[in-house]
Amino acid sequence: MPNVMIRAKNNGKLLFYIAKKDQEDEIESVETDTEEAWGGVVNLTDGSQYYIDPISPKPKFPTTLRFKRV
């Protein structure tokens, strides 16, 4: 379960970054993305998928979270 840093870009998109792999990509979609909860399956623009149990309330970005690869 890698630690992932997520931050918001100027265009409003979220950036997904895994430091140990030096992997950086935009988040294409998130299964649950509301003000009350955020998480589930996260799809990246490169086709990768990661999972995090939904967090309530939606976290403020930037933040570091632990994800599982799907």
A tleap script that builds the chain and sets N, CA, C and O, in Angstrom:
source leaprc.protein.ff14SB
mol = sequence {
  NMET PRO ASN VAL MET ILE ARG ALA LYS ASN
  ASN GLY LYS LEU LEU PHE TYR ILE ALA LYS
  LYS ASP GLN GLU ASP GLU ILE GLU SER VAL
  GLU THR ASP THR GLU GLU ALA TRP GLY GLY
  VAL VAL ASN LEU THR ASP GLY SER GLN TYR
  TYR ILE ASP PRO ILE SER PRO LYS PRO LYS
  PHE PRO THR THR LEU ARG PHE LYS ARG CVAL
}
set mol.1.N position { 0.844 -1.179 0.000 }
set mol.1.CA position { 0.000 0.000 0.000 }
set mol.1.C position { 0.887 1.239 0.000 }
set mol.1.O position { 1.425 1.630 1.036 }
set mol.2.N position { 1.033 1.847 -1.161 }
set mol.2.CA position { 1.917 3.014 -1.226 }
set mol.2.C position { 1.290 4.277 -0.643 }
set mol.2.O position { 0.075 4.470 -0.683 }
set mol.3.N position { 2.156 5.127 -0.101 }
set mol.3.CA position { 1.733 6.473 0.297 }
set mol.3.C position { 1.666 7.307 -0.966 }
set mol.3.O position { 2.602 7.330 -1.764 }
set mol.4.N position { 0.548 7.990 -1.135 }
set mol.4.CA position { 0.318 8.782 -2.332 }
set mol.4.C position { 0.023 10.216 -1.931 }
set mol.4.O position { -0.796 10.468 -1.047 }
set mol.5.N position { 0.698 11.157 -2.590 }
set mol.5.CA position { 0.395 12.565 -2.374 }
set mol.5.C position { -0.566 13.004 -3.470 }
set mol.5.O position { -0.339 12.748 -4.652 }
set mol.6.N position { -1.626 13.659 -3.066 }
set mol.6.CA position { -2.602 14.181 -4.018 }
set mol.6.C position { -2.660 15.687 -3.817 }
set mol.6.O position { -2.798 16.185 -2.700 }
set mol.7.N position { -2.549 16.398 -4.939 }
set mol.7.CA position { -2.651 17.860 -4.866 }
set mol.7.C position { -3.479 18.347 -6.043 }
set mol.7.O position { -3.559 17.688 -7.079 }
set mol.8.N position { -4.085 19.493 -5.870 }
set mol.8.CA position { -4.900 20.097 -6.923 }
set mol.8.C position { -4.014 20.950 -7.818 }
set mol.8.O position { -3.192 21.729 -7.338 }
set mol.9.N position { -4.195 20.790 -9.135 }
set mol.9.CA position { -3.479 21.620 -10.099 }
set mol.9.C position { -4.261 22.908 -10.323 }
set mol.9.O position { -5.400 23.030 -9.874 }
set mol.10.N position { -3.661 23.856 -11.005 }
set mol.10.CA position { -4.320 25.137 -11.278 }
set mol.10.C position { -5.600 24.979 -12.083 }
set mol.10.O position { -6.519 25.786 -11.949 }
set mol.11.N position { -5.671 23.933 -12.928 }
set mol.11.CA position { -6.859 23.722 -13.756 }
set mol.11.C position { -7.966 22.965 -13.012 }
set mol.11.O position { -9.001 22.656 -13.601 }
set mol.12.N position { -7.760 22.666 -11.730 }
set mol.12.CA position { -8.772 21.982 -10.931 }
set mol.12.C position { -8.639 20.473 -10.905 }
set mol.12.O position { -9.280 19.817 -10.084 }
set mol.13.N position { -7.819 19.901 -11.787 }
set mol.13.CA position { -7.600 18.455 -11.808 }
set mol.13.C position { -6.726 18.065 -10.621 }
set mol.13.O position { -5.951 18.876 -10.113 }
set mol.14.N position { -6.860 16.811 -10.185 }
set mol.14.CA position { -6.038 16.311 -9.085 }
set mol.14.C position { -4.848 15.545 -9.636 }
set mol.14.O position { -4.981 14.792 -10.601 }
set mol.15.N position { -3.687 15.735 -9.025 }
set mol.15.CA position { -2.458 15.070 -9.418 }
set mol.15.C position { -2.144 13.992 -8.390 }
set mol.15.O position { -2.172 14.251 -7.187 }
set mol.16.N position { -1.845 12.786 -8.858 }
set mol.16.CA position { -1.583 11.594 -8.054 }
set mol.16.C position { -0.089 11.326 -8.148 }
set mol.16.O position { 0.423 11.129 -9.250 }
set mol.17.N position { 0.635 11.310 -7.015 }
set mol.17.CA position { 2.088 11.163 -7.042 }
set mol.17.C position { 2.554 10.130 -6.024 }
set mol.17.O position { 2.256 10.229 -4.834 }
set mol.18.N position { 3.306 9.116 -6.525 }
set mol.18.CA position { 3.918 8.102 -5.665 }
set mol.18.C position { 5.423 8.347 -5.703 }
set mol.18.O position { 6.067 8.122 -6.728 }
set mol.19.N position { 5.977 8.806 -4.597 }
set mol.19.CA position { 7.386 9.206 -4.558 }
set mol.19.C position { 8.334 8.026 -4.786 }
set mol.19.O position { 9.299 8.161 -5.538 }
set mol.20.N position { 8.086 6.879 -4.160 }
set mol.20.CA position { 9.026 5.754 -4.275 }
set mol.20.C position { 9.136 5.245 -5.704 }
set mol.20.O position { 10.177 4.715 -6.091 }
set mol.21.N position { 8.080 5.398 -6.490 }
set mol.21.CA position { 8.110 4.971 -7.891 }
set mol.21.C position { 8.360 6.146 -8.831 }
set mol.21.O position { 8.519 5.956 -10.037 }
set mol.22.N position { 8.394 7.348 -8.286 }
set mol.22.CA position { 8.502 8.570 -9.067 }
set mol.22.C position { 7.437 8.577 -10.175 }
set mol.22.O position { 7.699 8.953 -11.318 }
set mol.23.N position { 6.232 8.148 -9.792 }
set mol.23.CA position { 5.099 8.098 -10.709 }
set mol.23.C position { 4.191 9.291 -10.438 }
set mol.23.O position { 3.812 9.545 -9.294 }
set mol.24.N position { 3.846 10.020 -11.491 }
set mol.24.CA position { 2.970 11.175 -11.365 }
set mol.24.C position { 1.983 11.145 -12.521 }
set mol.24.O position { 2.380 11.015 -13.679 }
set mol.25.N position { 0.700 11.264 -12.210 }
set mol.25.CA position { -0.323 11.249 -13.247 }
set mol.25.C position { -1.569 11.951 -12.732 }
set mol.25.O position { -1.779 12.050 -11.523 }
set mol.26.N position { -2.398 12.439 -13.658 }
set mol.26.CA position { -3.656 13.072 -13.271 }
set mol.26.C position { -4.701 12.012 -12.950 }
set mol.26.O position { -4.705 10.925 -13.527 }
set mol.27.N position { -5.581 12.348 -12.021 }
set mol.27.CA position { -6.714 11.491 -11.705 }
set mol.27.C position { -7.804 11.771 -12.732 }
set mol.27.O position { -8.239 12.910 -12.902 }
set mol.28.N position { -8.236 10.711 -13.415 }
set mol.28.CA position { -9.285 10.834 -14.423 }
set mol.28.C position { -10.662 10.811 -13.784 }
set mol.28.O position { -11.535 11.598 -14.149 }
set mol.29.N position { -10.862 9.886 -12.807 }
set mol.29.CA position { -12.155 9.794 -12.129 }
set mol.29.C position { -11.986 9.163 -10.752 }
set mol.29.O position { -11.035 8.424 -10.495 }
set mol.30.N position { -12.935 9.477 -9.877 }
set mol.30.CA position { -12.976 8.919 -8.527 }
set mol.30.C position { -14.384 8.375 -8.322 }
set mol.30.O position { -15.368 9.047 -8.632 }
set mol.31.N position { -14.476 7.157 -7.800 }
set mol.31.CA position { -15.774 6.513 -7.623 }
set mol.31.C position { -16.739 7.366 -6.800 }
set mol.31.O position { -17.892 7.548 -7.192 }
set mol.32.N position { -16.276 7.889 -5.664 }
set mol.32.CA position { -17.095 8.752 -4.813 }
set mol.32.C position { -16.386 10.094 -4.668 }
set mol.32.O position { -15.308 10.174 -4.079 }
set mol.33.N position { -16.994 11.143 -5.206 }
set mol.33.CA position { -16.373 12.468 -5.161 }
set mol.33.C position { -17.435 13.515 -4.843 }
set mol.33.O position { -17.922 14.223 -5.724 }
set mol.34.N position { -17.783 13.593 -3.544 }
set mol.34.CA position { -18.745 14.587 -3.069 }
set mol.34.C position { -18.118 15.308 -1.887 }
set mol.34.O position { -17.047 14.921 -1.419 }
set mol.35.N position { -18.773 16.348 -1.404 }
set mol.35.CA position { -18.273 17.057 -0.217 }
set mol.35.C position { -18.384 16.184 1.032 }
set mol.35.O position { -17.629 16.373 1.986 }
set mol.36.N position { -19.325 15.221 1.035 }
set mol.36.CA position { -19.536 14.350 2.198 }
set mol.36.C position { -18.555 13.184 2.247 }
set mol.36.O position { -18.229 12.700 3.331 }
set mol.37.N position { -18.076 12.722 1.080 }
set mol.37.CA position { -17.160 11.569 1.040 }
set mol.37.C position { -16.319 11.617 -0.228 }
set mol.37.O position { -16.727 12.173 -1.248 }
set mol.38.N position { -15.131 11.016 -0.136 }
set mol.38.CA position { -14.220 10.953 -1.270 }
set mol.38.C position { -13.465 9.644 -1.199 }
set mol.38.O position { -12.953 9.287 -0.138 }
set mol.39.N position { -13.384 8.914 -2.312 }
set mol.39.CA position { -12.597 7.682 -2.347 }
set mol.39.C position { -13.210 6.620 -3.220 }
set mol.39.O position { -13.965 6.912 -4.148 }
set mol.40.N position { -12.875 5.373 -2.913 }
set mol.40.CA position { -13.286 4.251 -3.749 }
set mol.40.C position { -12.223 4.001 -4.799 }
set mol.40.O position { -11.039 4.235 -4.555 }
set mol.41.N position { -12.638 3.523 -5.976 }
set mol.41.CA position { -11.702 3.259 -7.069 }
set mol.41.C position { -11.329 4.587 -7.729 }
set mol.41.O position { -12.191 5.381 -8.104 }
set mol.42.N position { -10.025 4.802 -7.857 }
set mol.42.CA position { -9.489 6.013 -8.481 }
set mol.42.C position { -8.832 5.590 -9.787 }
set mol.42.O position { -7.936 4.746 -9.788 }
set mol.43.N position { -9.273 6.171 -10.897 }
set mol.43.CA position { -8.718 5.875 -12.221 }
set mol.43.C position { -7.779 6.996 -12.636 }
set mol.43.O position { -8.125 8.175 -12.562 }
set mol.44.N position { -6.575 6.608 -13.077 }
set mol.44.CA position { -5.599 7.579 -13.556 }
set mol.44.C position { -5.650 7.654 -15.077 }
set mol.44.O position { -6.153 6.740 -15.732 }
set mol.45.N position { -5.134 8.735 -15.633 }
set mol.45.CA position { -5.180 8.912 -17.083 }
set mol.45.C position { -4.318 7.892 -17.822 }
set mol.45.O position { -4.516 7.693 -19.021 }
set mol.46.N position { -3.363 7.236 -17.148 }
set mol.46.CA position { -2.551 6.209 -17.808 }
set mol.46.C position { -3.217 4.832 -17.774 }
set mol.46.O position { -2.640 3.856 -18.252 }
set mol.47.N position { -4.439 4.746 -17.207 }
set mol.47.CA position { -5.169 3.480 -17.142 }
set mol.47.C position { -5.012 2.729 -15.828 }
set mol.47.O position { -5.715 1.744 -15.607 }
set mol.48.N position { -4.111 3.163 -14.947 }
set mol.48.CA position { -3.922 2.519 -13.652 }
set mol.48.C position { -5.130 2.770 -12.758 }
set mol.48.O position { -5.812 3.787 -12.883 }
set mol.49.N position { -5.381 1.825 -11.854 }
set mol.49.CA position { -6.457 1.981 -10.883 }
set mol.49.C position { -5.915 1.722 -9.484 }
set mol.49.O position { -5.131 0.799 -9.265 }
set mol.50.N position { -6.347 2.552 -8.547 }
set mol.50.CA position { -5.995 2.407 -7.142 }
set mol.50.C position { -7.272 2.491 -6.331 }
set mol.50.O position { -8.291 2.986 -6.813 }
set mol.51.N position { -7.216 1.999 -5.076 }
set mol.51.CA position { -8.407 2.000 -4.224 }
set mol.51.C position { -8.057 2.567 -2.852 }
set mol.51.O position { -6.991 2.305 -2.295 }
set mol.52.N position { -8.992 3.350 -2.333 }
set mol.52.CA position { -8.915 3.819 -0.945 }
set mol.52.C position { -10.332 3.791 -0.393 }
set mol.52.O position { -11.281 4.175 -1.078 }
set mol.53.N position { -10.475 3.333 0.856 }
set mol.53.CA position { -11.796 3.376 1.486 }
set mol.53.C position { -12.272 4.821 1.507 }
set mol.53.O position { -11.497 5.722 1.826 }
set mol.54.N position { -13.543 5.053 1.171 }
set mol.54.CA position { -14.045 6.432 1.166 }
set mol.54.C position { -13.793 7.153 2.490 }
set mol.54.O position { -14.000 6.596 3.569 }
set mol.55.N position { -13.345 8.397 2.382 }
set mol.55.CA position { -13.022 9.246 3.524 }
set mol.55.C position { -14.149 10.257 3.692 }
set mol.55.O position { -14.614 10.850 2.718 }
set mol.56.N position { -14.577 10.446 4.921 }
set mol.56.CA position { -15.650 11.397 5.179 }
set mol.56.C position { -15.182 12.374 6.257 }
set mol.56.O position { -14.727 11.936 7.314 }
set mol.57.N position { -15.278 13.658 6.027 }
set mol.57.CA position { -15.647 14.390 4.817 }
set mol.57.C position { -14.502 14.377 3.819 }
set mol.57.O position { -13.419 13.871 4.111 }
set mol.58.N position { -14.748 14.941 2.625 }
set mol.58.CA position { -13.742 15.015 1.567 }
set mol.58.C position { -12.500 15.715 2.113 }
set mol.58.O position { -12.616 16.776 2.726 }
set mol.59.N position { -11.290 15.130 1.900 }
set mol.59.CA position { -10.073 15.766 2.425 }
set mol.59.C position { -9.722 17.053 1.685 }
set mol.59.O position { -10.136 17.268 0.546 }
set mol.60.N position { -8.964 17.885 2.348 }
set mol.60.CA position { -8.438 19.099 1.711 }
set mol.60.C position { -7.122 18.715 1.039 }
set mol.60.O position { -6.331 17.958 1.602 }
set mol.61.N position { -6.892 19.233 -0.151 }
set mol.61.CA position { -5.687 18.899 -0.898 }
set mol.61.C position { -4.722 20.073 -0.856 }
set mol.61.O position { -5.169 21.215 -0.958 }
set mol.62.N position { -3.418 19.849 -0.711 }
set mol.62.CA position { -2.706 18.588 -0.831 }
set mol.62.C position { -2.818 17.746 0.435 }
set mol.62.O position { -2.968 18.262 1.543 }
set mol.63.N position { -2.740 16.437 0.231 }
set mol.63.CA position { -2.777 15.488 1.330 }
set mol.63.C position { -2.042 14.224 0.921 }
set mol.63.O position { -1.849 13.969 -0.268 }
set mol.64.N position { -1.629 13.429 1.908 }
set mol.64.CA position { -0.994 12.145 1.649 }
set mol.64.C position { -1.883 11.054 2.216 }
set mol.64.O position { -2.299 11.114 3.373 }
set mol.65.N position { -2.175 10.041 1.378 }
set mol.65.CA position { -3.065 8.951 1.759 }
set mol.65.C position { -2.443 7.626 1.339 }
set mol.65.O position { -1.532 7.594 0.511 }
set mol.66.N position { -2.945 6.518 1.923 }
set mol.66.CA position { -2.460 5.184 1.563 }
set mol.66.C position { -3.472 4.512 0.649 }
set mol.66.O position { -4.642 4.375 1.004 }
set mol.67.N position { -3.025 4.094 -0.520 }
set mol.67.CA position { -3.860 3.450 -1.533 }
set mol.67.C position { -3.425 2.009 -1.759 }
set mol.67.O position { -2.284 1.636 -1.487 }
set mol.68.N position { -4.365 1.202 -2.266 }
set mol.68.CA position { -4.072 -0.154 -2.725 }
set mol.68.C position { -4.186 -0.149 -4.238 }
set mol.68.O position { -5.049 0.529 -4.797 }
set mol.69.N position { -3.326 -0.898 -4.899 }
set mol.69.CA position { -3.432 -1.022 -6.361 }
set mol.69.C position { -4.537 -2.023 -6.670 }
set mol.69.O position { -4.616 -3.082 -6.049 }
set mol.70.N position { -5.396 -1.678 -7.643 }
set mol.70.CA position { -6.504 -2.568 -8.022 }
set mol.70.C position { -6.025 -3.496 -9.100 }
set mol.70.O position { -6.789 -4.336 -9.576 }
savepdb mol mol.pdb
quit
